[in-house]
C-alpha cells in the first residue's frame, strides 16, 4: 500500500542542503532525472549499497538496481515525475531499494526501510525525482522482539488460566462430596451424633464451603481473563439486589459489632444487566470492606446520575496508600501480607470485580484516605446490556 500526499517538491538549489542533512541524520538521499538516470548519490548510499558514487552517477537507477523494474517502486518514481509525492511506510513495504541488511541483523536479508519519493523542480517544472530513505531495521527488529515476547506472554497467560480452571474443577468435585457427606452425617443418616460431633461437622462444612468460594473466584477470573465468561442479561431491580446483599452480610457485621448502613432511592432503579455478576461484584467488595474494617461502619449506597447506576461501598477501615490504589486490582496482589494472612483471601476478589464491572460496560474505581477509610464505586450504565447483548449473541 502506498500513501500519497499533497505534492512536496524539492528545488534543485536546495538539493545539496538536503544531502548534507542526510549525512547528519543518516538518511539515504539520491536524485534522478526524467529518464531515471542517477544524478546524485551521496556517501550514506555508497556505504549502504557497496556501490561507489562514481559507479552509480550517470547510470539508470534501474540498471544499478535491476530488481526495481516493473515494481511499485518504479511506479512511484515515475509518479514523482508527474508531480506526485509518495510515502512508503514500512508496515506495508519492507524496503524500497534492495540494500543489504545492516551488520548485526542476520534475521533480515534486506535493510528495512521507510521512504519518500518527491518531484525535483527547476524553474517551476519537474526535472526529476528525489528519493529519501530511512533505515528502520533496528526499530523493526525491536518491534518484532516485542511482538514475540507478547505472544509468549499470551501463551503463558493462557496456559496459566487453563491450569487454574482445570485445577479448580478438579478440586470442586471432591469438596462437593465432602459437603454432601457432612450433611448426611449431621442428619444422622449414619447413626446418632452428639452435639460435639455436630459442631465438628459444621466446622468441616464451613471450611469446605470457604474453599468452594475461593475456587469459584479462581474459575471466574480464568473465564474473564480468557474472554469466555458468558453474559445472562435481564431486567434487574438494583434496590432489591442491594437488600439481598444486606441480608447476607448483616450477621457478619453484627458479629464484628460494625454498623452496616444501606441506602437506596425511594423509587426503583432498573438496570438491564447480568444480575449474578452484579451481585458477585457487590458481595466481593462489601465482603472485603467488612473483612478489613474492625471498628466503625460499612455502608452500601445506590444512586443514579446521567444514565448510570452508582453502587458505592464505604468503610472506616485502615485505608490504602495512594501509591497502592491501582495495585489492588492486580491479580493475586495482597498489599499487607501480615494482615492478609490473618484475614485470608486469594487476592482475586477486587481484580475479578473490576473485570466483571468492565464486562458489563462500567467500571470499579477506588478512593482512600489512610486511617479514615476507603470508598469503592461500581458504576454501570442503566442500559448496559443493549450493546453487550448484541456482542454476546454474535
Steps between C-alpha positions, in 0.01 A plus 500: 500500500632842403407820678475798270525848644441847371803579281824571684761624259875553523661774295843432356657779703408335829603148402857550630365613838278195510797275425701657781208447737481142383861445607428643845168317548623177338245513220548374149461780242518446125365687201417391145411690185191445291661192344562360850875545452680551832610862546617491862601216731639601835731320743225333708370319191850402393566345840160330523500357148870430448480695174734800475361834389710494182346165405142620554479858374419513129348152493125425484378414849327194353842375389655562842205316658355276231262354762297824484379439144124455480450549875296746703828679576553580130137614473539741792814646340312560176209656692749741654586610145130590467521716812374249760658433839484144635576377851603141555416375849689198625182334623390464135836460321810359662740704285522728196856436383641145530784591737678244720388472862721686749764303689358328806161417349533157339124452536449736203622448144442868411520831681153588632404848378251780496518728198367816339507570124459865395512702179823696434413846369694752292348826375152377592531176302564141607851405394531178694433333832658489844496190718545515879561169677508434873651182643247366752652153538593549866153626587331218310719242673406639842130505404515139387673403824225674695230328296667163557522571873134601501402177325699300754336690785156434353577129465626491859194689622268262317686200643469650848128562455446147367696355793301702753170399340596132481634493856194680632259259331692204640487644853135599487376143447646343817409808703140461389514139620642609837216750549243238400635240742514757782130566441428126511694454823341805661158364400585176688475292183785286632378490859457731798750783551580710802481880516880503513514299177245729335726794580792325331286416196396863473862616516607256227206605283576871551866447405400304189256771395773760547726302266216472246460880504873543437484250214201678346698825521793342316269350236331835440838672469619238249183528289501880495871516418449253215198692372272202562278634776139483369248779553140436605327834466168585657306780666643543849357697793809662652325583828381144552846366418655725764251376758603142419862596563399672827329185630804293407750717689304626799599198716868548415483872583318428826760239597772766466279763666515717189220724378385390154308784334306454176344788303293476181281747307130510582417410140613172335829502309473270200806376312537279196797292608618164633357470852734219606812693403378822660419308819847345495662844467307634798563188709874514426537871581268507804657181633845653455392817684360302794808278513745788532288727722522433871338814644229734371275431205463375146240653272347401168320771304328503161460824303434586136638774280516566125378156396723318746447308822766555768549233768719662766660295780668699780686373803679647800794262470874575494497644148735433207819697416462711185788317328315171540152602382542343157705203620201363688346417161801287398419126519639314802630825651469545875640825634543419868613139517492490881145628512391280212627185669266578787206607284542240223430530128642425156563855382246446220183655640567857390664413163206273415252767610659763277514259205132415546404868527685573177341196336162654586598831340600684817795509739607467863698792641650569841581798724666469838648700787736338748351452847161623376372237263438402140223553248442267205255604230366257244320687225297336225296647215132452571469356150841330493357179360378653171843503333634206695216271398571553130870433554429188708242361261737552208 
